[in-house]
Amino acid sequence: MLIIDACAVCKRVPTGEGELTLLDKVDLKLSPSEALAIVGPSGSGKSTLLGVLAGLDSATEGTVSLLGQPLHELDEDGRAAVRAGAVGFVFQSFQLLPGLSALENVMLPLELANLPDAKSRARHQLVEVGLESRLNHLPAQLSGGEQQRVAVARAFVATPKVLFADEPTGNLDRATGDKIVDLMFRLRAEHNTALVLVTHDQTLAGRCDRVLSMQDGKLT
């Protein structure tokens, strides 16, 4: 079974000057355990495509199946149910909940998916990313690199089948970003997780099995 099977996906949004096409008849397939990079300039549609493939947004036309489930036939709750426990995310802006500790942030996807042993599994994953001394720190008490480590731990704690990463090193300096990338690819290999990576960094993209380029909403 393909992890992702997208066919003729279009995304259009209304503007004051008429309709704007963000995605134009995109076809994409992702196999289990495959790492795919999507590169292209800002505004080319990379993040929009990632959102549609992950079911965070819906396409205007076309079909998207994620883990064998037709996202185009599901409402928001249905798409969330497909993602629960099976899909991980790492964003440029970390997306940690500010009122929760590092441990609580990593526990969250396990609790939302009603998976057992949330606290012990989250603690183990934070130890795996080198944050055993930061378990009870709030995001504001952590450096940018530490916050992204928490985000990586949260992404992998439920052993997802696929990870979506949107410019995961965009807010980090080069040295810290390299460490986060090494960590992400190590955990991906350990968990046998498929990856969809959006990046403008050609070196980072080169670590993936396949690279697709995006321009004006089209994949090449």
C-alpha positions in Angstrom: 0.0 0.0 0.0 1.3 3.5 -0.9 1.7 5.9 2.0 0.5 8.8 -0.3 -1.3 8.6 -3.6 -2.3 12.0 -5.0 -3.8 12.5 -8.4 -4.5 15.7 -10.3 -4.5 17.8 -7.1 -5.5 21.5 -7.6 -5.8 24.1 -4.9 -7.3 27.5 -5.8 -8.2 30.4 -3.5 -10.2 33.5 -4.2 -8.5 36.9 -4.1 -9.6 40.4 -4.8 -8.2 40.1 -8.3 -9.8 36.8 -9.0 -8.9 33.2 -8.4 -5.3 32.2 -7.5 -4.0 28.8 -8.4 -1.6 27.4 -5.6 -1.4 23.8 -6.9 -1.9 22.9 -10.5 -2.7 19.2 -11.3 -0.1 17.7 -9.0 0.5 13.9 -9.1 2.6 12.3 -6.3 3.1 8.9 -4.9 5.1 7.9 -1.8 6.1 4.4 -1.0 6.6 3.0 2.6 9.9 4.0 4.2 10.7 6.4 1.2 12.2 9.8 1.9 11.0 12.5 -0.6 12.2 16.1 -0.7 10.2 18.8 -2.4 12.3 21.9 -3.3 11.5 25.2 -4.9 11.5 28.9 -4.3 9.3 30.7 -1.8 5.7 30.9 -3.0 6.0 28.0 -5.3 3.3 25.9 -3.4 5.6 23.5 -1.4 4.0 24.1 2.0 0.5 24.2 0.5 1.1 20.8 -1.1 2.4 19.4 2.2 -0.7 20.6 4.0 -3.0 19.0 1.4 -1.1 15.7 1.4 -1.2 15.5 5.2 -4.9 16.4 5.3 -4.4 19.7 7.2 -6.0 21.4 4.2 -8.3 20.1 1.4 -7.8 20.2 -2.3 -10.1 22.1 -4.6 -9.9 19.3 -7.2 -8.3 15.9 -7.4 -7.9 13.0 -5.0 -5.5 12.4 -2.1 -5.2 9.0 -0.3 -3.1 8.9 2.9 -2.3 5.5 4.4 -5.0 4.0 2.1 -7.7 6.5 3.3 -9.3 8.8 0.8 -8.8 12.2 2.4 -10.9 13.9 -0.3 -14.0 12.0 1.0 -13.5 12.8 4.7 -14.4 15.8 6.8 -11.9 17.5 9.1 -12.6 15.0 12.0 -12.2 12.1 9.6 -8.8 13.4 8.4 -7.7 13.9 12.0 -8.6 10.3 12.8 -6.4 9.1 9.9 -3.4 11.1 11.2 -3.8 10.1 14.9 -0.8 8.0 15.9 0.2 7.4 12.3 1.5 10.8 11.1 4.2 13.0 12.6 5.0 16.7 11.9 8.0 18.9 12.3 7.5 22.6 11.4 9.9 25.5 11.0 8.2 27.3 13.9 8.4 24.3 16.3 4.6 24.5 17.1 5.0 23.6 20.7 2.2 24.4 23.2 3.7 27.2 25.4 1.8 26.2 28.5 3.0 22.6 28.5 6.4 21.2 29.5 8.6 19.4 27.1 7.4 16.1 28.5 3.7 17.1 28.2 4.2 18.3 24.6 5.6 14.9 23.6 2.9 13.1 25.5 0.2 14.9 23.6 0.0 12.9 20.4 -0.1 9.6 22.4 -2.9 10.9 24.6 -4.9 12.2 21.6 -4.6 8.8 19.9 -5.5 7.0 23.2 -2.2 5.1 23.1 -0.9 3.5 26.3 2.1 4.5 28.6 2.2 8.1 27.3 4.4 9.4 30.0 7.1 6.7 29.9 7.1 6.7 26.1 7.5 10.4 26.0 10.2 10.4 28.6 12.1 7.7 26.6 11.8 9.7 23.4 13.1 12.9 25.0 16.1 10.9 26.4 16.7 9.7 22.8 17.0 13.3 21.6 19.3 14.3 24.4 16.9 16.2 26.5 16.7 14.1 29.7 17.6 17.2 31.8 14.9 19.4 30.2 11.8 17.2 30.7 9.9 19.8 32.9 11.0 22.9 31.1 8.5 25.1 29.2 9.2 25.9 25.6 10.2 29.5 26.5 12.9 28.1 28.8 14.5 26.2 25.9 16.8 27.3 23.1 15.6 27.1 19.5 17.6 23.9 18.9 16.1 22.3 22.1 12.6 23.3 21.1 13.1 21.6 17.7 14.4 18.5 19.5 11.2 18.4 21.5 9.3 18.8 18.2 11.2 15.9 16.7 10.6 13.8 19.8 6.9 14.6 19.6 6.9 13.7 15.9 8.4 10.2 16.4 7.0 9.2 19.8 4.0 7.3 18.3 6.2 5.5 15.8 4.4 7.2 12.8 4.3 5.6 9.3 5.0 9.0 7.7 6.6 12.2 8.8 5.9 15.6 7.2 8.7 18.2 7.8 8.3 21.8 6.6 11.6 23.7 6.5 12.6 22.0 9.8 15.9 23.9 10.1 14.5 27.3 8.8 14.7 29.0 12.2 18.1 27.5 13.3 21.7 28.3 12.7 23.6 26.0 10.4 25.4 24.0 13.1 22.2 23.5 15.1 20.2 22.7 12.0 22.7 20.1 10.9 22.4 18.3 14.3 18.6 18.4 14.1 18.7 16.9 10.5 21.1 14.1 11.7 18.7 13.4 14.5 15.7 13.4 12.3 17.2 11.0 9.7 18.6 8.7 12.5 15.1 8.4 14.0 13.5 8.0 10.6 15.8 5.0 9.9 15.2 3.5 13.3 11.4 3.7 13.0 11.3 2.9 9.3 9.3 6.0 8.7 8.4 7.5 5.3 9.3 11.2 5.0 8.0 14.2 3.0 10.4 17.0 3.4 9.8 20.6 2.2 13.0 22.6 2.0 15.0 25.1 0.0 18.2 23.5 1.1 19.6 21.4 -1.7 22.1 19.7 0.6 19.4 18.6 2.9 17.2 17.5 0.0 20.1 15.4 -1.3 19.8 13.2 1.8 16.4 11.9 0.6 15.8 9.0 -1.8 14.0 11.3 -4.3 13.8 15.0 -5.0 11.0 16.8 -6.8 11.1 20.5 -7.8 8.1 22.8 -7.5 7.5 25.9 -9.6 4.3 27.9 -9.8 2.2 25.2 -8.3 3.5 22.4 -10.6 5.8 19.5 -9.7 8.7 18.5 -12.0 
